[in-house]
Amino acid sequence: MVGGITGSLLFRGRRIRNKGPGATPWMDLPNYITGMTSSYIDIIEDCLQVFENLPQLFLLRTTLGGRSGSSVSAYKNLIAQSIVQATRSLAVTRDAWAEDGHFAAISLLYDIAIFMYSCHE
């Protein structure tokens, strides 16, 4: 919980609370989509492929993409470094957190609707 706000996911009509911000969807969504939490790297790589094919999605719907001079190639390097850090249980930069662009890419790839909202407690 950050600032009194927690995230939630609705999966098959069931509300599921996230334990924290940012990287948590990378651990939760793969489990819901594939049944295996360990498939998060595959889903991240799928998102990166979508960004390569639809660079406007990267530019308009990610924090890093909105910065001047950013590129999908640089983002792929950042994500690769972040995956290594996450597997070592180290913190990752906010630029590598799951964002709107990732959820849009996942929705496109897996033909699902993802609804996100925050709950004030």
Buried (B, 14 or more C-beta within 10 A) or exposed (E): EEEEEBBBBEBEEEEEEBEEBBBBBBBBBBBBBBEEEEBBBEBBBBBBBBBEEBEEBBBEBBBBBEEEEBBBEEBBEBBBEBBEBBEEEEEBEEBBBBBBBBBBBBEBBBEEEBEEEEEEE
